[in-house]
């Protein structure tokens, strides 16, 4: 069975691009065949294979794209979540995906801002029990404060009903943030360039290892039987655990 991993949240700066590229890095470490796609409003760059033009998307073209790889990681850019939800509902993709042998995981990155929870509730209404859900917490303040805001929310209760898995994506730290700012770089862009990753040094390496460790904890849930490694990667260099709870066991 093929796997579609949908990353979406129309609230900006929740870490969709960063997380999508970390998923891709994780799969690359094991030599797992996959494709990383980004749904955008429209594009004239037909030579960019990673971009999906929403204005040209049809059920047929979507299925043809999914058929190209056992695992598709699809980032839905900010503002396109509503479009994709309607596309999914209007074309009965719950049935279409099931008939095509494609299972769906919906990954919803959130921050400590309660407005970022809105897409969680909306996604539960759209994808219902036809999907598995994963909540990825982008740590933005103290872990305890972030956790309290989420746990007391209606969105958290909804996700409990769907038995969603939770990941906690650590802060990159002051030194890495400073380097990124000084070089006018985005973290998601760094993940596309191995030389840039090396130049950011040990702090970035430790952050990346911790994130991939979180992905490892949810590997079966995220990738399922479509995860077929062809490589045996070196052990990750994982920094000491500084935050208490990681629920994706």
C-alpha positions, -999 to 999 in steps of 0.1 A, spaced: 0 0 0 12 35 -9 14 63 17 4 100 14 17 122 42 -1 155 41 14 184 60 -9 213 64 -19 243 86 -30 276 72 -16 294 102 18 308 91 52 297 105 42 265 121 72 246 105 55 228 76 85 232 52 110 223 79 92 192 90 85 180 55 122 183 46 131 165 79 108 137 69 126 135 35 160 135 52 149 107 74 137 86 45 169 94 26 190 81 55 174 47 50 174 48 12 136 47 11 122 57 -22 98 87 -18 89 120 -33 87 154 -16 61 178 -31 48 213 -23 13 224 -32 13 261 -43 -14 284 -56 1 285 -90 35 284 -106 50 292 -140 80 271 -132 71 239 -150 107 226 -146 104 225 -108 93 189 -103 87 194 -66 59 219 -71 22 211 -76 2 238 -92 -32 240 -74 -48 258 -104 -40 227 -126 -48 200 -101 -73 173 -110 -81 140 -94 -64 122 -123 -32 142 -121 -31 138 -84 -34 100 -85 -8 99 -113 15 119 -90 9 95 -61 16 65 -83 51 77 -90 64 67 -55 55 44 -26 56 74 -2 46 110 -10 53 138 14 31 167 4 34 201 20 3 222 16 15 258 17 -1 284 40 -34 295 25 -39 263 4 -53 241 32 -88 253 26 -84 246 -12 -70 211 -7 -98 203 18 -124 213 -7 -106 194 -35 -105 163 -12 -142 165 -3 -156 176 -37 -139 147 -55 -146 120 -29 -109 114 -24 -115 93 7 -130 66 -16 -106 73 -45 -75 69 -23 -88 37 -7 -96 22 -41 -61 32 -53 -44 16 -22 -32 48 -7 -34 53 30 -34 89 44 -16 104 73 -24 141 81 4 159 99 -6 191 116 23 213 129 12 236 157 27 263 179 18 277 213 -5 302 195 -40 288 199 -49 302 165 -27 275 150 -51 249 164 -80 259 140 -66 239 112 -66 208 134 -103 210 140 -110 218 104 -89 188 92 -107 164 116 -140 175 100 -127 170 65 -106 139 67 -125 123 96 -116 87 103 -102 81 68 -68 94 80 -43 89 108 -33 121 126 0 134 139 4 166 158 39 181 156 45 207 183 69 234 173 84 245 206 83 283 208 86 290 245 90 268 276 79 232 270 55 233 299 38 265 287 34 252 252 20 219 265 -5 235 288 -20 256 260 -24 226 238 -37 202 265 -65 226 275 -77 231 240 -107 217 221 -84 207 193 -65 184 217 -97 167 228 -107 162 191 -73 146 184 -76 124 215 -107 110 199 -87 101 168 -58 87 189 -34 111 173 3 107 178 23 137 191 58 148 182 77 176 199 101 195 176 128 213 196 140 248 193 171 252 172 187 273 199 202 308 200 234 301 182 218 285 152 191 312 151 218 339 151 237 322 123 205 319 102 196 355 108 231 367 100 231 348 67 195 357 58 186 320 57 155 300 65 159 268 84 138 249 58 162 262 31 193 249 50 178 214 50 181 215 12 218 221 12 243 197 28 271 223 27 250 248 46 241 222 72 278 214 78 287 251 81 262 256 109 282 233 131 276 211 161 245 228 174 226 223 142 237 187 140 224 180 174 191 197 167 187 177 135 195 145 153 169 152 179 142 159 153 151 127 133 149 109 167 113 121 170 105 110 135 120 76 143 96 72 173 67 76 149 81 58 119 56 29 118 27 53 123 40 78 96 52 55 69 36 21 76 44 -8 53 55 16 26 87 21 46 112 -3 29 148 6 38 176 -2 14 204 13 36 215 9 71 224 44 83 249 53 110 235 58 145 222 93 151 241 117 173 213 125 197 217 153 222 208 148 259 171 148 265 161 182 280 124 180 277 102 156 296 75 142 274 75 126 240 43 108 233 50 91 200 63 59 215 
